[in-house]
């Protein structure tokens, strides 16, 4: 999420504000964003374990 400024390099995807609290579409967007975070975290965790497994 871009908090302020301009996304000159296209690193952020625009997210529309939900119509109402806990709207099903907003929950879907949230789950997709969290899913990307989880996937990236697991990837980095595996790389960390490989890098420091010998220690």
DATAPE-V765344 format. One record per residue. N is the residue number from 1. PHI is phi in whole degrees, -180 to 180 (none if undefined). BURIAL is 1 if it has 24 or more other C-alpha atoms within 12 Angstrom, else 0. D_CENTER is the distance of its C-alpha to the mean C-alpha in whole Angstrom. Layout:
BEGIN
N&PHI&BURIAL&D_CENTER ; N&PHI&BURIAL&D_CENTER
END
This chain:
BEGIN
1&none&0&9 ; 2&-83&0&12 ; 3&-84&0&14 ; 4&-153&0&17 ; 5&89&0&19 ; 6&-120&0&19 ; 7&-91&0&16 ; 8&-72&0&19 ; 9&-115&0&17 ; 10&71&0&15 ; 11&-84&0&12 ; 12&-118&0&10 ; 13&-94&0&10 ; 14&-67&0&12 ; 15&-124&0&12 ; 16&-80&0&15 ; 17&-68&0&16 ; 18&-68&0&17 ; 19&-70&0&21 ; 20&-142&0&22 ; 21&-62&0&20 ; 22&62&0&19 ; 23&-65&0&19 ; 24&-55&0&18 ; 25&-66&0&17 ; 26&-67&0&14 ; 27&-65&0&14 ; 28&-65&0&13 ; 29&-62&0&10 ; 30&-62&0&9 ; 31&-64&0&9 ; 32&-64&0&8 ; 33&-65&0&4 ; 34&-67&0&5 ; 35&-62&0&7 ; 36&-64&0&5 ; 37&-60&0&4 ; 38&-60&0&8 ; 39&-61&0&9 ; 40&-66&0&8 ; 41&-63&0&10 ; 42&-63&0&12 ; 43&-63&0&13 ; 44&-68&0&14 ; 45&-63&0&16 ; 46&-64&0&18 ; 47&-64&0&19 ; 48&-63&0&19 ; 49&-63&0&22 ; 50&-66&0&23 ; 51&-68&0&24 ; 52&-114&0&26 ; 53&-67&0&27 ; 54&-76&0&31 ; 55&-81&0&31
END
